[in-house]
Amino acid sequence: MKEEKQVEIQRINQVLQEADCLIAEAQISEALDRMAAEITTCLQDRLPVVYCVMNGGLFVTAELLRRMRFPLEVDYLHATRYRRETSGGELHWRVEPEIDMKGRSVLVVDDILDEGATLAAILEHCRQQGASEVRCAVLVDKQHNRKAVPGFVADFTGLQIEDRYLFGCGMDYQGYLRNLPAIYAPRGL
């Protein structure tokens, strides 16, 4: 088992070593500062509930919360289409939020808007639960023409990035490397 772990560590480290750094940590910080300021302007007087989309949204949510200095509640939900794969499949709900959103302003935070099927389903769920206002924030909007809902954009977006497989800042490479403070793309994907 120990040898298998070492092989896996070496494999993942090799991916990181060979990856292209697309967005450096300083640029990520600037984007998060801007997003938090925009969110504050919009929601500071609404006592919103902020829902973190796990696992990808954890990094972005934590960074935004550090920057938003107004009363809000925080909860999480977990819906996925990826299940440790590099392409999405059927939507799978793991955990629904506990804080009641009926009549509330809701902000859903995720790492990336790629095709958007997962995020669109989550936003629709919030509307069906009676939220008075539903907004979303993503660190990354991937630029391509494959959006699940044509014209779908996040209310708050940190960065527009080219259509490559991404990891870091909440986005993973086969379950790993979400914790990196910059955004990378493996070569060849």
Secondary structure, 3 states (H helix, E strand, C coil): CHHHHHHHHHHHHHHHHHCEEEECHHHHHHHHHHHHHHHHHHHCCCCCEEEEECCCHHHHHHHHHHHCCCCCEEEEEEEECCCCCCCCCCCEEEECCCCCCCCCEEEEEEEEECCCHHHHHHHHHHHHCCCCEEEEEEEEEECCCCCCCCCCCCCEEEEEECCCCCEECCECECCECCCCCCEEECCCC
